[in-house]
Amino acid sequence: MELRRLIFQNILWRGLYFISAFILNIVVARLLNADGSGEVFYIINNLSLTLLVIGLSLESGATYYIAKHEIDNSKIAFFLFFWSLIGTAISILFFHWIINDSVYISNFRWEYITGCVCYISGFLFITYFSALFFAKHDFFVSNFILFCVNLLMIAFFILTNNQSFIHQHFIIIYFSSFLLQGLALMLIYFFKNVSFKNIKFLSGAEFKKLFSYSLLALLSNLIFFLVYRVDYWFVKKFCTESDLGNYIQVSKIGQMFFVLPSIIGSVIFPIISAGQQQVKTKLKAIALALLLLYFVLCVILIAAGKWLFPHIYGNSFEKMYSPFLFSIPGILSLSMLYPFTAYFSGKKRIDINLKGALLALVLIVAGDIIFIPRYGISGAALISSFGYILYQFYVMFFFAKEYKVSVASLFSVSSGELNKLYSIIVKDFFNANNKNGKR
């Protein structure tokens, strides 16, 4: 199967999934308003950190060793299934902290705990078995299942919007949808790819290899998670629930901007890993294309956002516009940065990415402590942007040093590079689609 067809298949189905997730997010925001949705998404933020620690980034090691055919697919699938159950049991120890930090639906404590268990177990299955599908170059099944369940939840919440039962039991209803997605993914993966006739388990050597690779990925993911979300805790501490809801929605808009760069990065990484260094000459053109595209989109949102955000999310989200303006430099910086971080990851120079992320994290934490109490969510957005810009220039400095050019030259574009960009995007896109049409 051609690489181009895989890339565009991934873009298509991941794109549909992310669109459905974005619409579901809007439906939840309108259903619960800024204060209620902010509390729910803050809970999810805490659960996500718990998931990151308990999950140990095993999906990274699993994908790597399945792709290299060094560990049997069935062995890893069984191990990840059992670890999902073990991780869910361990996660209950974290719920005391999460619940005490939240007042949402305080009258339904056990229902709340059940919902959290559903979320943890569901997302472990989603994370692990989506990665196993991707390792087999199957981008359709996992994204299609996630997409369908999201559509089901969107229809359900729209049709039952005015019923008090939904508001009272929202946590368990919403969080159960993730368990439904995870179970469906896990069952279909076992049905399609695992033989039950000769069940085998990881050997000691395979176990060691899997964990050695995954724990290094865990360290990276923890740092990156904190860079992108540590400000949630400071906003929660120093601002109102309504401010938190508005700020998280601004953050989610930013995350939507990173979907395309992350897909491009996921393509660059294996190419560089395989030693095909010619893509290095195309990174600047790709990064500038992302910068130009998102600059245009940001200008549109600057012009329309003041009335558009409350119109889409509801009147309780009238505070989104100001922090969004301050987040734009960070959005543009990270969007342009993705190809370069993928490049260094592919060259096994992840230390450059980590050091840049650590610098950004120190700046963001120090800035949040100083600015959020005084300037609120606008201050949080501005400090995050400064952190992302510092991260960008740190990584691009090392790329420019290796490529023997100035950092400033990475922001200029020549007619030759425009032609290269046209070749990368337009010709490759239509060639890939024409070949798909002939199949």
N, C-alpha and C positions, 0 to 999 in steps of 0.2 A: 504494500500500500504506500502510495507516494506521500512524502512529507508534507507537500503543499496541501493535499487533500485532507490530511489529518489536521493541519493547522486550521483550515477553514471550517472543518467539521467541529472542531473544538470551539472556535469563535461563535459559530451558529448556535450550538446547543448550550454552551455556557452563557452566551448572550441572552438567550430566551429564559434561562433559569434566573439570571440576575435581574432581568426586567420583571419577572414575576415576583421576585423577592422585594424589589423596589416598590411595586404596587401594593404588595401585602404590608410593607412597612407604612405606606401612606394610609391604608385602611385602618391599621392599628392606631396610628397617630390621630386620625379623625375620631375613632371610636373612644379613645381614652383621654384625648386632649393632651396638652403639653405636660402637665404635672403627672398624670397617670402613666402615659407612655414613657416619659423620662424615667420614672421609677422602674418600670418593667425592663427597659433597655439597660438601665444601670445594673439591675439584677443579672441580666444576660452578660454584661461585661465582667462581673465577678465570676459567674459560672464559666465564662470563656477562659479566664485565667486559671481556674481550677482544672478545666479540661486540658489546657496546655501542659500543666504540670503532670497530671495523672496520665495523659496520653503519651507522654515521653517522646513525642514526635516519631513514634514507631512507623508511621506511614512513610516517612522519608526513607528509612532503612529498608522497609518492605519493598517499596517501589524500586529502589536501587538494585537490590539483589535479585528481584524477580526479572527486571530488565536485563541484568547481566547473566541470568540463568545459573546463578550460583547457589540459590536455595529454592527448593521445590515450592511451587505455588500453593499446593494443598497444605503443606506444613505451616506456611506463614498464615494462611487463611484460618486454620484451626487455632493457631496461637493467638491471633488478633481477636477472634471470637471470645476465647476464654479471658484474654486480658481486658476486653470490654466489660465483661461481667465483674472481674476483680476490681477494675478501675471504678465502676459504678458503686461497688460496696465501699471502697476507700473514700470516695467523694462525699459520702454521708457525713464523714468527720468534719468536712469543711462547711456544712450547711448551717451549723450553729453561728458561725461568724457572718455568713451571708444573710441569714434570717434576722439576726440582731441588728444588722446594718440597714434593715428595710422595715418600713411600716405598711407596705402594700398588702392588703388582704390579711391583716393581722388576726382577724377572727377565724381564719381557715388555716391554721398552722400546719396540720397534717396533710391537708390538701396541697398546701404550698410545698411541703417536703416531697410529696409524691410527684408534683409537677417538676421539681428540680431533678429528681431521680430520672424522670422521663427524658428531660433535656440532656442530662449527662450521658445516659446510656444511648440515647438516639444519636447524639452528635459523635460519640465514639464510633458507632457503627458507620455513620455517614462519612466521617473523616477517613477511617481505615479502608472501607470497601470501595469508596470512590477512588482512592489512590490505587487500589488493586485493579479496578477497571481501567484506569488511565495507564497503568503499567502495561496492560495488554492492548493499548492503543484503542480502547473502546470509550469514546467520549459521549456516546449517545445514551446508553442505558441509565447511568447514574444521573446525568443532568435531566433526562426526560422524567424520571421518577420524582426528582425534587421539584421539577416544574409542575407536574400534575398535582402533587399534594399541595403546593402553593396555590394553584388555581382553585382547588377544592376549598381551602381555608378562606381565600378571598371571597368566593361565592357565599360560604357559610356566614362569615362576619357581616357581609352586606345585607343578607336576607334576615339576619337576626339582630340587626343593629340596635333596635329599640327595646330589646328584652333585657330586663334587669338580671335575669339568670346569667346571661353572658358576661356582664360586668362583674358579678359576684364571683364567678368561677373561671375568670379569664385565664389565669395562670395555668391551671391544669389543662384547659382546652387547647390553648395555644402551644404549650410545651409538649403536649401529647402528639402534636403534628410532627415534631422532630423525631419522636420515637417511631411513628408510623413510617416516615421516610427511611430511617436507619434500618428498621426490620425488613422493609421491602428490599432495600439494597443488599443486605446481607443474605437473605434467602435466595434472591435471584442469582447472586454471585456464586453461592454454593451449588445451586441447581445447574448453572451453565459451565462452571469451571473446576469443580471439585469432585473427585471420585471417592465414594464412601466404601468401596470394596477393599481398599488397602490403605487404611488410615495410618499416617506416620506423624511423628512429632519432631520438633527441632532437636538436633543433637546439641551437646554442650558447646562445640565449636561454632555451630551456626547461631546459637543463642548469643554467644559472645560477639560475633560479627555484627549481628543485627543491633544489639544494644550499643556497641561502640560507635557505630555510624549514627544511630538515632539520638544518642545523648549529646553529641556535638551539634546536631541540628536543633535539639531542644534549647541549648544555650543561645544559639542565634535567634530562635523564634521568641524566646522570653524577652530578649533585649529589644527586638523589633516590636513586640507587643506593647511593651512599656513606652517606647517612643511614640507609638500611635495612640495610646489610650490612657497613659498615666494622668493626663489632665482631667479625665472623668472624675477621679477621686477628689481632686482639688476643687472642681466645680461643685461637686456634691457637698463638700465641707463648707464652702464659703458663699454659695449662691442658693437661690430658692429652687424648689422642685420644678417650677415652670421654666426657670433659666436652664436647668439641667436638661429638660425635655427639648427645648429649643436648640441647645448646644449639640446634643447627640444627633439631632436631625441634620444639622450642618455638617457634622462629622460623617454621617452616612452619605450625604451628597458627595463629599470628598472621596469617600471610598468607592463610589460609583465611577468617578473619574479614573480610578486606578485599575479598573477591570481590563481595559485594552492594553495598557502598558504591562500588566502582569502576564497576560497571554503572550505578548511579544517576548517578554523576558523568559517565559517558559520554553520558547522556541530557541532563543539565543543560547540558553544554558547548555542543552545537550550538544549543540553544534560546536561550541567552544570546548566542551568536555571531550569531544571526539577528536580534537586537535585541528579542526578546520578554522584556522586563524584568519581566513580571508574576510569573514564577516566583520572583523574588527574595523575594516575600512568603511563599513556601512553604518556603524553605530551612531556617528555624529548626525548623519542624515536622518536616521530613524528618530533620534532624540529631538532634533529640531522639528520634525514633522509632528511629533506629539505636542511639543511646545506650541507650535502654530495652531494646531487643531483646538487645543484646550484654551488657548488665549482667546480665540474667536468665541468659543462657547461661554467663557467667563464674561466676556464683554456683553454678550446677550443677556446673561443672568444679572449682570450689574444694572443693565437698563430695565429689566423686567422683574427682577427678584423682589422688590419691595412690595409689589402687589401680588406677584405670582406665588410666593411661599405661603402666605395666609390663605390664598385661594385654593391651593392644592391640599395643604395640611390642615387647615382650619384656622379660625381667628385667634386661637390661643398660641399660635406660632408666629406672632407679629414681631418677635424679637430675633428672628433668624437672620435678617438682612445684614445687620451690622457685623456680627461675627463672621458671616460668610465673606464679606468684603475683606476682612483682615486675614481670612484663611486662603485667599486666592494665591498670594505668593508661594505659600507652602504647597498648594495643589499643583501649581506649575513646576515647582522644583522637583517634587517627588515623581511627577509624571515623566519628566525628562531624565530622571536619575535611573529608572528601572533598567534600561538597556545596559548601563554601565555596571550596576550591581550584579546583573546576570552574567556579564562578561567576567568579572573578577571571581564570581562563584564558580564558573566553568573552568577557570584557570587554577582553582584550588587556592585562591588568594582571598578567602572569605575574611581573613583578619582585617583587611582594609575596610570591608563593609561593616564589620563589627566595631572597629575603632571609631569610624564615622558615626555609627548609631549611638555609641556610648557618649561621644561628645555632645550629640544632639540631646540625649536623655539628660545629661547633667545641666545643660542650658535650659531645657524645658522645665525641669523640676525646680531649679533656682528661680527662674522667671515666674513660674506659676505661684510660688510662695510669696513673691513680692507683688506681682501685678493683679492676680485674680481678686484678692480682698478689696482692692481699690477700683479696678476697672471691670470686674465681672467677666462675663463670657467673651466680650470683645478682647479683653486682655489675654484670655486663655488662647483665643484663636491667633492673635498676633505673636505671642511667644512660641506657639507651635510652628508658625511659619518661619520664624527666625531659626528654630532648631532644625527644620527640614532644609533650609537654605545652607546652614552650616554643614549638614550631612552631605548635601549635594556637592558643595565646593571641595570638601575633603576628598571624596571619592574621585571627582573629576580632576583634581590636582594630580593624583597618582596616575590616572589614565593619560593625562597630558604629558606627564613626566616620562611615561613609558613610550608614548607615541612621539615624543620630542617636539611638542608644540606648546603654545601658551594656552592657559585656560580660556582666555578671552576668545581665541580662535575657534573654540568649540561652540561659540554662540553666533558665529558668522557663517554665511552660506554662500557658495559660489554657484554659477550656472551649471558647472559640471556636477556638483553635488545635487542640484535640483534634478538633473537628468538621471542621476543614480537613484534618487528617491522615487522618481517616476517609474524606473525599472523595477525597484523593489516592490512597490505597492500596486501600481496599475497593471503593468504587464503580467506580473506573477499572479495577481488576482484573477484576471480574465483568462489567462492560460489555464490556471487551476480549475476554474469553473467550466471552461470549454471542455476540458478533459473529463470533468465529472459528468457533463452532459452527454458525452459519447459513451459512457460506461453503461 
